[in-house]
Amino acid sequence: MAGAIDYGNLMHDAMRGLIRTVMEAVAQDGLPGDHHFFITVDTGHPDMQMAGWLRERYPEEITLVIQHWFDNLSVDEDGFAITLNFGNAPEPLYIPFDAISTFVDPSVEFGLRFELHQDDDSDDLDEDEEAPMLENAEPEEKSGEVVSLDKFRK
């Protein structure tokens, strides 16, 4: 063993395992009750798969809302595939678990934030700058709220 135990990465692995377990349950049984997810993803991750027009529009990150309509959800060891509706156009995505920077279920005030490793040259978002949000909306439009995960900490 090297100089120290890397508790940060061990904790991130455990939290990603929790997301994997939740997504496997949703893939099998659907979303229960009022549960829905806001998932912010690093679109520059090398294993992230999305349409070129989406990557051009969101070159750094995108916040996906999994709520009313989604299809083809399947989960593997490294991430999950899902089809979401963007402006009445179904688009398949593959989201690696280690590309997720936030995972929030506002229906139960649950949220996780991951500190993603970035190059020294890249600029971080300012704390008060919001990530772009896409609503996976049905004809009945519902608005979402970006939630600061700090309010869930004790």
Secondary structure, DSSP 8 states (H G I E B T S, - for coil): --SS--HHHHHHHHHHHHHHHHHHHHHHH---TT--EEEEEETT-TT-B--HHHHHH-SSEEEEEESS--EEEEE-SSEEEEEEEETTEEEEEEEEGGGEEEEEEGGGTEEEE------TTS----TT----B-----SS--------GGGG--
